[in-house]
Amino acid sequence: MLNKQRKIKFSQVKMNEIIHDSELNTQSSIWGRIIRIIIAYIIIVGLFQYIGLDIIGVKFDSLENIKNLSINQHLFLNFIGFVTTVLIVFLFRKSVDKKTIISMGFSITNISKDLLLGFCISLILLGLGTVFILLFTQSKIAFSLFNHNYFIKSFLLFVIVSLNEELFFRGYILNNLLTLGKKYKALILSSVIFALFHALNPNLSLLAFVNIFLAGLLLGSSYIFNQNLWFPISLHLFWNFLQGAVFGYAVSGQKLDAVFALHTSGENYLHGGEFGFEGSFICTVLVSLTVLTIFIFYSKNTATFRHTQLKTEKSVLNRN
């Protein structure tokens, strides 16, 4: 009798959990929490960034002041932004989503493979892009003075930037949108939000805005299949680092010292102009092809997995 009562109580608890999860995953509740976290992010991170600018003695009265920040100032401001983002996401994940931080995509399975793959794809895309720019424009590239201290600080800066943005845009926003069950729609919507957050970047053109949207698709293209953040974190990190600290491009309108000095010439739409590689049509083509390749790869793997799963189930049924 006691066991029967325990079973009934357990069933009621499970049913309550299912009802609670379904309530959390309705379209209105998901968009509600996304809108709330975006508002919280803009207000709280913006406030702390403003305080940070005041601490380092920079007036927030012109975008030109932000463009001319030193590497140490960039590091300080981005670290403040990162810590604030982590706190906001943690609070929303635990108190609103009722889920763990790990479930956002921090599984350590195949982490080294994902990190290496992100580096390789970034190197191939930017390497090919630079070759095409040198071939089809009058641009030139030359070795610059190498400052190892600045180089290390640049790497740390882009580690912080990639962790910050991937945690927020893919880890929280895309992760929540995926619970609606339409992965491609979720990817497009999260990429639009990602692009809009970069709309105030200096020297932004329409083509650059489109390319940032495509970058959002690229960074989320694997996540919609495996919900793992390590590949997009690595891709984002090395995409920015190789652009800004190695090849000498501006990174989304922000110019840093680099190993190579890239002197661009010719039409801006081919090399990106002052916005950097992300403002070029060459970037549009290469990123679009990479997104398509990732979609095809994961779609085929998913289809193969399902086929194997069905064969296994049939085999088990035949034995029984």
Residue, then its C-alpha position, 0 to 999 in steps of 0.5 A: m500500500l505504501n509503495k503504491q502511494r509513493k508511485i502515485k506521488f512520484s507520478q504527480v510530481k513528474m506530471n507537475e514537472i511536465i506541465h511546468d516545462s510546457e508552460l515555460n516553453t510556450q511561444s509567448s513565455i520564450w519571447g517574454r524572457i528573451i525580451r526581458i534579458i535583452i532589456a536587462y542586458i542593454i540597461i545593466v551592461g550599458l550602465f557598467q560600460y558607462i561607469g567603466l568609460d568614466i573610470i578610464g577617463v573617456k567621455f561618451d559623447s562621440l563614437e570617435n572616442i570609442k574608436n581610439l581606445s587603447i588595447n588596455q582600455h578595450l580589455f578593461l571595458n570588455f572584461i566589465g561587460f563580460v562579468t556583467t553578462v555572465l551574472i545576467v545570464f546566470l540569473f535568468r538561466k537559474s531563476v527564469d529558465k530553471k535550467t543549468i548553465i551547462s545545458m546551454g552548451f558547455s559539455i566538454t565532449n570533443i572540446s579539443k576537436d571543436l576548438l581546433l575546427g573553429f581555428c582551422i575554419s577561421l584560418i581558411l576563410l580569412g586566408l582565402g579572403t586575403v588572397f582574393i583581395l590581393l588578387f582582385t584589388q590593388s591592395k598590398i600586405a607587408f610585415s609590421l612591427f611585432n609587439h608580443n605584449y600587444f599580441i597577447k593582450s589582443f588574444l585575451l581581448f578576443v577571448i573575452v569578446s567571443l565568450n561574452e557574445e556566444l554566451f548571450f546570443r547562442g547560449y541563451i537567445l538561440n538556445n531558448l528559441l530552439t525550444l519552439g522546435k523550429k531550428y532554422k527559424a530560431l537561427i535566423l531570428s537569433s542572427v537578426i538580433f545579433a546583427l542589430f546589436h552591431a548596428l552602431n559599430p563604426n563605419l557600418s555599411l549595408l553590406a557589412f550589416v548583411n555579413i554580420f547577419l551571415a556571421g550569426l548564421l555561421l556561428g549558430s549553424s552547428y549549434i542548432f544541431n548539437q547545442n554545443l558552444w565550444f565550436p562557435i566560441s572558437l570560430h568567433l575567437f579566431w575569426n576576430f583575432l586573425q582579422g585584427a591581430v594578424f592580417g591587419y583588418a579592422v574588426s567590425g570597424q575597430k582597428l588594432d595593431a597587427v602582425f601584418a599591415l594591410h594597405t587596401s586599395g580599390e572598391n570598398y565592397l571588395h575589401g571592406g574598407e574601414f569596416g574590415f573584411e566583414g564589410s566585403f563581398i568576398c566575405t559574403v561569398l565565403v561565409s555563405l558557402t561555409v554556412l551551406t557546407i555546415f548545413i549539408f554536413y549536419s543534415k547528412n549526419t542526422a539522416t544517417f543517425r536516424h537511419t541507423q537508429l531505425k535499423t537498430e529498433k527494427s532489429v530489436l523488434n525482430r528478436n522479440 
